[in-house]
Amino acid sequence: MTEPVVAKPTADLVDEYGKDLRVSTLQMRDFGGNKSFAGPIATIRCHLDNGLVKATLNSPGEGRVLVIDGEGDLATALCGDLIAGAAVKNNWAGIIVNGAIRDSAAIGALPLGCKALGTTPAKSAKDSAGEKDIPLSFGGIIWKPGDILHADLDGVVLLPEN
Protein backbone atom coordinates (compact mmCIF):
# COMPACT_ATOMS: atom_id res chain seq x y z
CA MET A 1 0.00 0.00 0.00
CA THR A 2 1.29 3.46 -0.89
CA GLU A 3 1.60 6.35 1.54
CA PRO A 4 -1.43 8.65 1.62
CA VAL A 5 -1.09 11.98 -0.18
CA VAL A 6 -0.98 14.85 2.31
CA ALA A 7 -3.25 17.69 1.22
CA LYS A 8 -1.48 20.97 0.49
CA PRO A 9 -3.16 24.37 0.12
CA THR A 10 -4.12 24.85 -3.52
CA ALA A 11 -2.92 28.47 -3.52
CA ASP A 12 0.53 27.31 -2.36
CA LEU A 13 0.58 24.74 -5.15
CA VAL A 14 -0.23 27.47 -7.70
CA ASP A 15 2.71 29.48 -6.32
CA GLU A 16 4.96 26.43 -6.55
CA TYR A 17 3.99 25.10 -10.00
CA GLY A 18 2.64 28.18 -11.79
CA LYS A 19 1.15 27.50 -15.21
CA ASP A 20 2.13 23.82 -15.03
CA LEU A 21 -0.55 23.21 -12.38
CA ARG A 22 -3.94 22.21 -13.78
CA VAL A 23 -6.61 24.33 -12.03
CA SER A 24 -10.28 23.44 -12.41
CA THR A 25 -12.40 26.44 -13.39
CA LEU A 26 -15.61 24.96 -11.95
CA GLN A 27 -17.03 26.77 -8.96
CA MET A 28 -17.95 23.77 -6.82
CA ARG A 29 -19.54 23.72 -3.38
CA ASP A 30 -17.97 21.92 -0.42
CA PHE A 31 -20.17 19.30 1.24
CA GLY A 32 -17.93 16.79 3.02
CA GLY A 33 -16.64 17.01 6.55
CA ASN A 34 -13.06 17.26 5.25
CA LYS A 35 -12.62 20.61 3.51
CA SER A 36 -9.06 19.80 2.45
CA PHE A 37 -8.21 16.47 0.81
CA ALA A 38 -5.84 14.92 -1.71
CA GLY A 39 -5.05 11.69 -3.50
CA PRO A 40 -4.65 9.95 -6.84
CA ILE A 41 -7.86 10.00 -8.84
CA ALA A 42 -10.14 7.33 -10.24
CA THR A 43 -12.69 8.43 -12.83
CA ILE A 44 -16.26 7.70 -13.87
CA ARG A 45 -18.42 9.26 -16.58
CA CYS A 46 -22.13 8.67 -16.02
CA HIS A 47 -25.33 10.58 -16.69
CA LEU A 48 -28.27 10.40 -14.27
CA ASP A 49 -27.14 6.91 -13.16
CA ASN A 50 -25.02 6.18 -10.09
CA GLY A 51 -24.69 2.39 -10.32
CA LEU A 52 -20.97 2.58 -11.20
CA VAL A 53 -20.41 5.17 -8.46
CA LYS A 54 -21.95 2.89 -5.83
CA ALA A 55 -19.95 -0.14 -6.99
CA THR A 56 -16.69 1.82 -7.10
CA LEU A 57 -17.05 3.44 -3.67
CA ASN A 58 -17.91 0.04 -2.21
CA SER A 59 -14.45 -1.17 -3.30
CA PRO A 60 -11.06 -0.36 -1.71
CA GLY A 61 -10.22 3.31 -2.21
CA GLU A 62 -6.63 3.23 -0.95
CA GLY A 63 -6.72 6.99 -0.33
CA ARG A 64 -7.92 7.86 -3.83
CA VAL A 65 -10.39 10.54 -4.90
CA LEU A 66 -13.28 9.54 -7.19
CA VAL A 67 -13.93 12.12 -9.90
CA ILE A 68 -17.42 11.74 -11.37
CA ASP A 69 -18.42 13.49 -14.59
CA GLY A 70 -22.19 13.73 -14.51
CA GLU A 71 -22.08 16.23 -17.40
CA GLY A 72 -23.01 19.04 -15.00
CA ASP A 73 -26.60 17.76 -14.79
CA LEU A 74 -28.38 18.60 -11.52
CA ALA A 75 -31.57 16.62 -12.25
CA THR A 76 -30.60 13.61 -10.11
CA ALA A 77 -28.02 12.96 -7.39
CA LEU A 78 -25.00 10.81 -8.22
CA CYS A 79 -24.03 10.35 -4.57
CA GLY A 80 -25.92 10.27 -1.27
CA ASP A 81 -25.14 9.54 2.36
CA LEU A 82 -25.11 5.74 2.02
CA ILE A 83 -22.69 5.77 -0.90
CA ALA A 84 -20.53 8.43 0.79
CA GLY A 85 -20.54 6.33 3.97
CA ALA A 86 -19.27 3.39 1.92
CA ALA A 87 -16.49 5.65 0.61
CA VAL A 88 -15.38 6.40 4.17
CA LYS A 89 -15.54 2.71 5.15
CA ASN A 90 -13.46 1.77 2.11
CA ASN A 91 -10.75 4.43 2.60
CA TRP A 92 -11.59 6.89 -0.19
CA ALA A 93 -10.16 10.38 0.47
CA GLY A 94 -12.84 12.25 -1.42
CA ILE A 95 -15.39 12.64 -4.18
CA ILE A 96 -15.61 15.31 -6.89
CA VAL A 97 -18.98 15.44 -8.67
CA ASN A 98 -19.60 17.41 -11.86
CA GLY A 99 -23.29 17.16 -11.01
CA ALA A 100 -25.46 16.86 -7.90
CA ILE A 101 -25.43 14.99 -4.60
CA ARG A 102 -28.17 14.44 -2.00
CA ASP A 103 -28.23 13.99 1.79
CA SER A 104 -25.81 16.92 2.06
CA ALA A 105 -26.21 17.40 5.82
CA ALA A 106 -25.33 13.76 6.49
CA ILE A 107 -22.38 13.90 4.08
CA GLY A 108 -21.16 17.00 5.90
CA ALA A 109 -20.82 14.93 9.08
CA LEU A 110 -18.57 12.34 7.39
CA PRO A 111 -14.74 12.44 7.44
CA LEU A 112 -14.66 12.68 3.64
CA GLY A 113 -13.87 15.35 1.09
CA CYS A 114 -16.85 16.04 -1.16
CA LYS A 115 -17.27 18.75 -3.76
CA ALA A 116 -20.20 18.98 -6.16
CA LEU A 117 -22.02 21.55 -8.26
CA GLY A 118 -25.14 21.36 -6.10
CA THR A 119 -27.82 19.23 -4.50
CA THR A 120 -31.15 17.64 -5.31
CA PRO A 121 -33.29 15.14 -3.43
CA ALA A 122 -33.98 13.22 -6.67
CA LYS A 123 -32.57 9.68 -6.99
CA SER A 124 -30.68 8.55 -10.05
CA ALA A 125 -31.02 5.35 -12.06
CA LYS A 126 -29.10 2.29 -10.86
CA ASP A 127 -28.33 0.59 -14.19
CA SER A 128 -24.53 1.10 -13.96
CA ALA A 129 -24.54 2.89 -17.31
CA GLY A 130 -21.36 4.81 -17.93
CA GLU A 131 -17.59 4.41 -18.24
CA LYS A 132 -14.83 3.88 -15.69
CA ASP A 133 -11.10 4.67 -15.58
CA ILE A 134 -11.12 6.97 -18.60
CA PRO A 135 -9.85 10.52 -19.13
CA LEU A 136 -12.51 13.14 -18.41
CA SER A 137 -12.75 16.70 -19.74
CA PHE A 138 -14.57 19.33 -17.70
CA GLY A 139 -13.71 22.42 -15.70
CA GLY A 140 -11.14 23.47 -18.28
CA ILE A 141 -8.79 20.53 -17.61
CA ILE A 142 -8.28 16.86 -18.45
CA TRP A 143 -8.66 14.44 -15.48
CA LYS A 144 -6.75 11.17 -15.98
CA PRO A 145 -6.84 8.16 -13.68
CA GLY A 146 -3.81 8.30 -11.41
CA ASP A 147 -3.43 12.10 -11.54
CA ILE A 148 -2.74 13.60 -8.10
CA LEU A 149 -5.53 15.90 -6.93
CA HIS A 150 -5.47 18.49 -4.14
CA ALA A 151 -8.68 20.22 -3.06
CA ASP A 152 -9.56 22.81 -0.43
CA LEU A 153 -11.92 25.72 0.07
CA ASP A 154 -10.16 27.62 -2.74
CA GLY A 155 -10.66 24.99 -5.41
CA VAL A 156 -9.38 21.83 -7.07
CA VAL A 157 -6.02 21.33 -8.75
CA LEU A 158 -4.17 18.48 -10.43
CA LEU A 159 -0.39 18.30 -10.19
CA PRO A 160 1.60 18.57 -13.41
CA GLU A 161 1.92 15.37 -15.36
CA ASN A 162 5.29 13.65 -15.07
SULKA-V653696 format. One record per run of one state. SS is the DSSP state (alpha for helix, beta for strand, coil for the rest). FROM is the first residue (numbers start at 1). TO is the last residue. Records with the same first field share a line. If there is no record, write none. Layout:
SS=FROM-TO / FROM-TO
This chain:
coil=1-9 / 21-21 / 24-28 / 31-36 / 46-48 / 50-50 / 58-64 / 70-76 / 78-80 / 90-93 / 102-103 / 109-112 / 120-124 / 126-130 / 133-135 / 139-140 / 144-147 / 153-154 / 159-162
alpha=10-20 / 51-57 / 81-89 / 104-108
beta=22-23 / 29-30 / 37-45 / 49-49 / 65-69 / 77-77 / 94-101 / 113-119 / 125-125 / 131-132 / 136-138 / 141-143 / 148-152 / 155-158
